[in-house]
Amino acid sequence: MAAPAASVDSATERTESVEPRRRKKRSFPIVDTDVHHGYAHKSELYPYLSQTYRERLEDFDFGSSLSYNNNGGQRGYRVDAIRTGETPPGGGGVCAVDFELLREQLLDGSDIDFAILTGGQTYGASAMMDLAYSNAICRAFNDYSMEHWVARDDRLRYTLAINAQDPLGAVEEIDRLGSHPAVVGIMLACGAPRPYGNKFYHPIYEACERHGLAAAMHFGTEGSGINPPPTSAGYPTNYIEARMARPNFYAVHVASYIFEGVFELFPTLKVAFIEGGFSWVAPLMWRMDLDWKGLRHQTPWVKRLPSEYLRDHMRFSSQPMEEPADPKALDLFIEWMDGGHTLMFATDYPHWDWDDPAMSFTGLPEPLRRRVFAENAAETFGLTLPSGDANA
């Protein structure tokens, strides 16, 4: 029988007092919107699965993943592993598996006020044909995450793993855990058989509105399992090629949400696009507005400029950060996309290219930095930020 998810009362047992929290000299809090957590070995999920699915996971694993989705290892470990033959906790995979290390390096080391856990190891569940098994994997990972991660520190928040290709099963999982105060959203794997504005997914958004949850999306599983090829030209060869395609992955979903009328049907829904960068957002806004003016007779339910829906409902994480030769160019893209309302900071910990908040957006004016580092995420994920100066 599956172990129960951590209760609300478990917050009193969290270990935030293990060490004094370091405070940086800054006047705003930090919300990290993309922190990848997981398990060191799949056996850690066994207690949360029935015997049938436990044996299946042990013998056959689950999902399917393309090798170019591998992120290249954890930051700070790749070179050491080559030099010494050692590997980081969990073997240097896509997710942090050691809570104490994450607390030391990220929560305390970067003085994070809220870290939103986004998982990563179970994204492939939404690319499986067997919906019952997929749902069981998602449920097990959620219970594991609540007990072994969320309950250990009051700075952690969680996006639920769901199987988006089974909306009824996804709604059941959202209703099961969506009222927990640490749950702030759901996680959608970007790779999908149909764009996420399609009415097939609408029951999921209705459940998100009911519980006040954001719909977060992360790249992964494009071209694997039941999903179509990841690009119009087929399958990239290398991971770096797949990285270049991410804006195209997300652009399809952005347009689908807007032109399928999702935000007219679900006016309080927020959608967060994670780890896709952001320099592509402004040109897409311009193109959508221009084309809508000439083609709006095809979508009469879209009552406002597409860019207005985007500003009101869509948020984009900062990682991986574009780094033009002229830093002022990046400031222009942030201005063009109305980054004061649409851009959120993310470290992407523990990936090899994760961003240190102390070295990010240093040239932006203080009010805009506050919006990017904290307020936009707080509004998206329903967080209550620390009051007053962050050094208090």
C-alpha positions in Angstrom: 0.0 0.0 0.0 1.3 3.4 -0.9 2.8 5.5 1.9 0.7 8.6 2.7 1.8 12.0 1.6 3.3 14.3 4.2 0.6 16.0 6.3 0.2 19.7 6.7 1.2 19.3 10.3 4.6 18.0 9.2 5.7 21.6 8.6 6.5 21.9 12.3 9.1 19.1 11.9 11.0 20.8 9.0 14.7 21.3 9.5 15.0 25.0 8.6 16.9 25.5 11.9 19.7 23.1 11.1 22.0 26.1 10.4 21.5 29.9 10.6 20.4 31.1 7.3 22.8 33.5 5.6 21.4 36.8 4.5 22.9 38.6 1.5 23.1 42.3 1.2 20.0 42.8 -0.9 16.7 44.5 -0.4 14.4 41.9 -2.0 13.6 38.2 -1.6 14.5 35.5 -4.1 12.1 32.9 -5.5 13.9 30.2 -7.6 11.3 28.9 -10.0 13.2 25.8 -11.3 14.9 23.5 -8.8 15.2 19.9 -10.0 14.8 17.3 -7.3 14.5 13.6 -7.3 15.6 10.2 -6.1 19.0 8.5 -6.2 17.6 5.2 -7.2 14.2 4.1 -8.5 13.8 1.8 -5.5 13.0 4.8 -3.4 9.6 4.8 -5.2 8.9 1.2 -4.4 7.1 1.9 -1.0 4.6 4.1 -2.8 3.6 1.6 -5.4 1.4 -1.5 -5.5 3.2 -4.8 -5.8 2.3 -5.1 -9.5 3.7 -1.7 -10.4 6.7 -2.0 -8.0 7.8 -5.2 -9.8 7.2 -3.6 -13.2 9.3 -0.6 -12.3 12.0 -2.8 -11.0 12.1 -5.0 -14.1 11.3 -2.6 -16.9 11.6 1.0 -15.6 9.2 3.4 -17.2 8.9 5.9 -20.1 11.4 6.5 -22.8 13.9 9.3 -23.1 16.2 10.4 -25.9 19.9 10.7 -25.1 20.1 14.3 -26.2 17.8 15.3 -23.4 20.7 14.6 -21.0 21.7 17.9 -19.5 25.5 17.1 -19.2 25.8 16.5 -15.5 25.5 18.4 -12.2 27.4 21.7 -11.9 30.7 21.3 -10.0 30.9 17.6 -10.6 31.4 16.9 -14.2 35.1 17.8 -14.3 35.8 16.1 -11.0 34.1 13.0 -12.2 36.4 12.9 -15.3 39.5 13.6 -13.2 38.9 11.3 -10.2 36.4 8.8 -11.5 33.9 9.9 -8.8 30.3 10.8 -9.4 28.0 13.2 -7.5 25.2 12.0 -5.4 22.8 10.0 -7.6 25.3 9.5 -10.3 25.3 13.0 -11.7 21.8 12.7 -13.3 19.3 15.5 -14.1 18.1 16.0 -10.5 19.4 16.8 -7.1 19.1 13.8 -4.8 20.7 15.0 -1.6 18.6 17.4 0.4 21.5 18.5 2.7 23.6 19.3 -0.3 20.8 21.3 -1.9 20.2 23.1 1.4 23.9 24.0 1.7 24.6 24.9 -1.9 21.3 26.6 -2.9 18.9 27.4 -0.1 21.5 28.7 2.3 24.4 29.2 -0.2 22.3 31.5 -2.5 19.9 32.6 0.3 16.8 31.5 -1.5 13.5 32.4 0.2 11.4 30.0 -1.9 12.5 27.2 -4.1 10.0 25.6 -6.4 10.7 21.9 -6.9 10.1 20.8 -10.5 11.3 17.2 -10.6 12.5 15.9 -13.9 12.8 12.1 -13.6 9.1 11.4 -14.1 8.4 13.7 -17.1 8.4 10.6 -19.3 5.3 9.3 -17.6 3.3 11.5 -19.8 4.8 9.9 -22.9 3.5 6.4 -22.1 0.7 4.4 -23.6 -0.3 2.7 -20.3 -2.2 5.4 -18.5 -2.7 3.4 -15.3 1.0 2.7 -14.8 1.8 6.3 -15.7 -0.6 7.6 -13.1 0.8 5.3 -10.5 4.3 6.6 -11.2 3.2 10.2 -10.9 1.3 9.5 -7.6 4.3 7.6 -6.2 6.7 10.4 -7.1 4.4 13.0 -5.5 4.1 11.1 -2.3 7.9 10.5 -2.2 8.5 14.2 -2.9 6.1 15.4 -0.2 7.7 13.2 2.4 11.4 13.3 1.5 11.7 16.9 0.2 8.8 19.2 0.9 8.5 18.3 4.6 12.1 19.0 5.3 12.2 22.7 4.8 9.6 25.4 4.8 11.3 27.2 1.8 10.4 24.4 -0.6 7.3 24.5 -2.8 6.2 21.8 -5.2 4.7 21.4 -8.7 2.7 18.1 -8.9 3.7 15.4 -11.3 0.7 14.5 -13.5 0.0 12.5 -16.6 -1.4 15.2 -18.9 -2.5 12.6 -21.4 -5.1 11.3 -19.0 -6.9 14.4 -17.9 -9.3 12.6 -15.6 -6.5 10.8 -13.9 -4.6 14.2 -13.6 -7.6 15.8 -12.1 -7.9 13.1 -9.5 -4.3 13.7 -8.5 -4.7 17.4 -8.4 -7.8 17.0 -6.2 -5.8 14.6 -3.9 -2.9 16.9 -3.2 -3.8 20.3 -4.6 -5.0 21.8 -1.3 -1.7 21.1 0.4 -0.1 24.6 1.2 3.2 23.6 -0.3 1.7 22.6 -3.6 1.8 25.6 -5.9 1.3 24.2 -9.4 1.3 21.2 -11.7 4.1 20.1 -14.1 3.4 19.6 -17.8 6.0 17.9 -19.9 6.5 20.0 -23.0 6.5 17.1 -25.4 2.9 16.1 -26.1 0.7 14.6 -28.9 -1.3 17.8 -29.1 -0.7 21.5 -28.0 -1.7 22.3 -24.5 -4.4 24.8 -25.5 -6.5 22.0 -26.9 -9.8 21.4 -25.2 -8.6 17.8 -24.4 -6.7 19.4 -21.5 -9.4 21.8 -20.2 -10.4 19.6 -17.2 -6.9 20.0 -15.9 -7.0 23.8 -16.0 -10.4 23.7 -14.4 -8.9 21.8 -11.5 -5.9 24.2 -11.4 -8.3 27.1 -11.0 -10.3 25.3 -8.3 -7.1 24.8 -6.2 -5.4 28.1 -7.2 -2.5 26.3 -8.9 -0.3 27.4 -11.8 0.3 25.2 -14.8 4.1 25.0 -15.2 5.7 23.5 -18.3 9.2 22.1 -18.7 10.9 20.8 -21.8 11.5 17.0 -22.0 10.1 13.9 -23.7 9.9 15.7 -27.1 10.0 13.0 -29.7 9.8 10.1 -27.2 7.1 7.6 -26.3 3.7 8.5 -27.8 4.9 12.0 -28.8 5.6 13.1 -32.4 9.1 14.0 -33.7 10.4 17.1 -31.8 10.9 19.3 -34.8 9.4 19.7 -38.3 12.7 18.3 -39.6 12.7 15.2 -37.4 15.1 14.3 -34.7 18.2 16.3 -33.7 21.4 14.4 -33.3 22.9 16.1 -30.3 21.8 17.6 -27.1 23.0 21.1 -28.1 20.7 20.9 -31.2 17.7 20.1 -28.9 18.6 23.1 -26.8 18.3 25.3 -29.8 14.9 24.0 -30.6 13.3 24.8 -27.2 11.9 28.2 -28.1 10.0 26.4 -31.0 8.7 23.8 -28.6 7.2 26.5 -26.4 6.0 28.8 -29.1 3.6 26.2 -30.3 2.0 25.9 -26.8 2.0 29.7 -26.3 0.0 30.2 -29.5 -2.3 27.3 -28.7 -3.2 28.6 -25.2 -4.1 32.0 -26.7 -5.8 31.1 -29.9 -7.8 28.2 -28.4 -9.3 30.7 -26.0 -8.0 29.0 -22.8 -7.7 32.3 -20.9 -11.3 33.3 -21.8 -12.5 30.0 -20.3 -10.1 30.1 -17.3 -9.5 33.8 -16.5 -7.4 33.2 -13.4 -5.1 30.6 -14.8 -1.3 31.3 -14.9 1.0 29.3 -17.2 4.8 29.2 -16.5 7.3 28.2 -19.2 10.4 26.8 -17.5 14.0 26.5 -18.8 13.3 27.8 -22.3 15.0 31.1 -22.1 13.1 34.3 -22.9 14.7 36.3 -25.8 12.2 34.6 -28.2 9.1 35.9 -26.4 9.0 39.5 -27.7 9.2 38.6 -31.4 6.5 36.0 -30.9 4.3 38.6 -29.3 4.8 40.9 -32.3 4.0 38.2 -34.8 0.9 37.0 -33.0 -0.5 40.5 -32.7 0.1 41.2 -36.4 -1.3 37.9 -37.7 -4.3 38.1 -35.3 -5.3 41.5 -36.8 -5.6 39.9 -40.2 -7.0 36.5 -39.2 -9.1 37.2 -36.1 -12.3 36.2 -37.9 -11.0 32.6 -37.5 -10.9 32.9 -33.7 -13.7 35.3 -32.7 -13.4 34.1 -29.1 -10.0 35.8 -28.8 -11.2 39.2 -27.7 -7.9 41.0 -27.1 -4.5 41.3 -28.6 -2.6 38.0 -28.1 0.2 40.0 -26.4 -2.3 41.1 -23.7 -3.2 37.6 -22.9 0.5 36.7 -22.7 1.2 39.6 -20.3 -1.7 38.7 -18.1 -1.4 34.9 -18.0 2.1 33.7 -19.1 5.4 33.8 -17.3 8.9 32.7 -18.5 11.8 31.6 -16.4 15.2 33.2 -17.0 17.3 30.1 -17.4 19.2 29.4 -19.6 20.1 33.0 -19.7 21.0 34.5 -23.1 24.3 36.4 -22.9 24.7 38.8 -25.9 28.1 40.5 -26.4 26.3 43.8 -25.6 24.5 43.3 -22.2 22.3 46.3 -23.1 20.7 44.2 -25.8 19.3 41.8 -23.2 17.8 44.7 -21.3 15.9 45.7 -24.5 14.4 42.2 -24.9 13.3 42.3 -21.2 11.7 45.7 -21.9 10.0 44.5 -25.1 8.5 41.4 -23.4 7.3 43.5 -20.4 9.7 41.5 -18.2 8.4 43.5 -15.2 5.3 41.3 -15.4 6.4 38.2 -17.4 9.9 37.2 -16.4 10.8 35.1 -13.4 14.3 34.1 -12.0 15.4 30.5 -12.0 18.7 28.8 -11.2 18.0 25.5 -12.8 19.9 23.8 -10.0 21.7 21.4 -10.1 22.3 21.5 -13.9 25.8 22.2 -15.2 24.7 25.7 -16.4 22.7 26.8 -13.4 22.7 30.5 -12.7 23.9 32.2 -9.5 21.4 34.8 -8.4 24.2 37.0 -7.2 25.5 37.2 -10.7 22.2 37.5 -12.6 20.4 40.7 -13.8 22.9 42.9 -11.9 22.4 45.8 -14.3 18.6 46.0 -14.0 17.1 48.8 -11.9 16.1 47.8 -8.4 12.3 47.8 -8.9 12.6 45.6 -11.9 15.0 43.2 -10.2 12.5 42.8 -7.4 9.8 41.9 -9.9 12.0 39.4 -11.7 13.5 37.8 -8.6 10.4 37.6 -6.5 7.1 39.4 -7.2 6.3 37.8 -10.6 6.8 34.3 -9.2 4.9 35.1 -6.0 1.9 36.3 -8.1 2.1 33.3 -10.4 2.5 30.6 -7.7 0.5 32.2 -4.8 3.4 32.8 -2.5 3.5 35.2 0.4 6.8 37.0 0.3 8.7 38.1 3.5 7.6 41.5 4.5 10.0 44.4 4.7 13.7 44.5 3.8 15.1 41.0 3.0 18.0 41.7 5.4 15.7 42.2 8.4 
